[in-house]
Amino acid sequence: AAINTYLGDKFRGRLAEDLVPPAGTAERGRYEQLISFISMELDAQALWLHRKHEALGDVFGAFPDAVAAAKAHFERALGVLA
């Protein structure tokens, strides 16, 4: 996420549309909030746990209850974005 923000700032104005909102704006604050939410709540808390204990269960151990909880968390987290 940080590299995307850096590149968006570095190349601001060189594309038809800016990739990230300008620093110091309310839109940038919302952008940072969403990026953090997606990284922490969706990816780290839900998608990684699902992958770790289902698709990579032979490596990390298969825990169906953890997978079910991760799926439920993912659905709840998506509700926040709606």
C-alpha contacts under 8 A as a table, 3 or more apart, distances in Angstrom:
res1	aa1	res2	aa2	distance
1	A	4	N	5.22
1	A	5	T	6.36
1	A	35	I	6.77
2	A	5	T	5.14
2	A	6	Y	6.11
3	I	6	Y	4.96
3	I	7	L	6.04
4	N	7	L	5.21
4	N	8	G	6.00
5	T	8	G	5.00
5	T	9	D	6.18
5	T	19	L	7.93
5	T	20	V	6.37
6	Y	9	D	5.20
6	Y	10	K	6.03
7	L	10	K	4.95
7	L	11	F	5.98
8	G	11	F	5.52
8	G	12	R	5.82
8	G	18	D	6.75
8	G	19	L	4.98
8	G	20	V	5.37
9	D	12	R	5.19
9	D	19	L	7.92
9	D	20	V	6.96
9	D	22	P	7.40
11	F	14	R	5.62
11	F	15	L	7.63
12	R	15	L	7.17
12	R	18	D	5.67
12	R	19	L	7.41
13	G	16	A	7.36
13	G	17	E	7.29
13	G	18	D	6.30
14	R	18	D	7.93
15	L	18	D	6.40
18	D	21	P	6.92
20	V	28	R	7.20
20	V	31	Y	7.48
21	P	25	T	7.34
21	P	27	E	5.90
21	P	28	R	4.88
21	P	31	Y	7.24
22	P	25	T	6.12
22	P	27	E	7.64
22	P	28	R	6.01
23	A	28	R	5.77
24	G	28	R	6.60
24	G	29	G	7.56
25	T	28	R	5.16
25	T	29	G	6.50
26	A	29	G	5.03
26	A	30	R	6.33
27	E	30	R	5.09
27	E	31	Y	6.11
28	R	31	Y	4.88
28	R	32	E	6.11
29	G	32	E	5.17
29	G	33	Q	6.13
30	R	33	Q	4.96
30	R	34	L	6.16
31	Y	34	L	5.22
31	Y	35	I	6.16
32	E	35	I	5.12
32	E	36	S	6.11
33	Q	36	S	5.27
33	Q	37	F	6.14
34	L	37	F	4.98
34	L	38	I	6.05
35	I	38	I	5.22
35	I	39	S	6.11
36	S	39	S	5.12
36	S	40	M	5.96
37	F	40	M	5.31
37	F	41	E	5.34
37	F	42	L	6.96
38	I	41	E	5.70
38	I	42	L	5.00
38	I	43	D	6.24
39	S	42	L	6.13
39	S	43	D	5.17
39	S	44	A	6.29
40	M	43	D	5.85
40	M	44	A	5.00
40	M	45	Q	6.24
41	E	44	A	6.03
41	E	45	Q	5.08
41	E	46	A	6.67
41	E	74	F	7.64
41	E	77	A	6.77
42	L	45	Q	5.84
42	L	46	A	5.23
42	L	47	L	6.17
42	L	74	F	5.92
42	L	77	A	6.74
42	L	78	L	7.92
43	D	46	A	5.68
43	D	47	L	4.83
43	D	48	W	5.87
44	A	47	L	6.32
44	A	48	W	5.32
44	A	49	L	7.17
45	Q	48	W	6.49
45	Q	49	L	6.33
45	Q	70	A	6.88
45	Q	73	H	7.69
45	Q	74	F	7.90
46	A	49	L	5.44
46	A	50	H	6.13
46	A	70	A	4.52
46	A	71	K	6.36
46	A	73	H	6.20
46	A	74	F	5.30
47	L	50	H	5.11
47	L	51	R	6.15
47	L	70	A	7.10
47	L	71	K	7.85
47	L	74	F	7.43
48	W	51	R	5.09
48	W	52	K	5.80
49	L	52	K	5.02
49	L	53	H	6.06
49	L	66	A	7.20
49	L	67	V	6.61
49	L	70	A	6.21
50	H	53	H	5.59
50	H	54	E	5.79
50	H	55	A	7.54
50	H	66	A	7.41
50	H	67	V	4.87
50	H	68	A	8.00
50	H	70	A	5.90
50	H	71	K	7.04
51	R	54	E	5.33
51	R	55	A	5.01
51	R	56	L	6.10
52	K	55	A	6.23
52	K	56	L	4.92
52	K	57	G	6.19
52	K	60	F	6.28
52	K	61	G	7.97
53	H	56	L	5.79
53	H	57	G	4.59
53	H	60	F	6.27
53	H	61	G	5.91
53	H	62	A	4.62
53	H	63	F	5.44
53	H	64	P	7.24
53	H	66	A	7.12
53	H	67	V	6.33
54	E	57	G	4.94
54	E	62	A	5.68
54	E	63	F	7.16
54	E	64	P	7.26
54	E	67	V	6.68
55	A	58	D	7.98
56	L	59	V	5.46
56	L	60	F	6.20
56	L	61	G	7.47
56	L	62	A	7.58
57	G	60	F	5.11
57	G	61	G	4.35
57	G	62	A	4.04
57	G	63	F	7.45
58	D	61	G	5.56
58	D	62	A	6.69
63	F	66	A	5.35
63	F	67	V	6.41
64	P	67	V	4.99
64	P	68	A	6.14
65	D	68	A	5.10
65	D	69	A	6.15
66	A	69	A	5.06
66	A	70	A	6.05
67	V	70	A	5.03
67	V	71	K	6.17
68	A	71	K	5.15
68	A	72	A	6.23
69	A	72	A	5.08
69	A	73	H	6.09
70	A	73	H	5.02
70	A	74	F	6.09
71	K	74	F	5.06
71	K	75	E	6.34
72	A	75	E	5.20
72	A	76	R	6.30
73	H	76	R	5.09
73	H	77	A	6.01
74	F	77	A	5.06
74	F	78	L	6.15
75	E	78	L	5.15
75	E	79	G	6.43
76	R	79	G	5.08
76	R	80	V	6.83
77	A	80	V	5.27
77	A	81	L	7.02
78	L	81	L	5.26
78	L	82	A	6.61
79	G	82	A	5.20
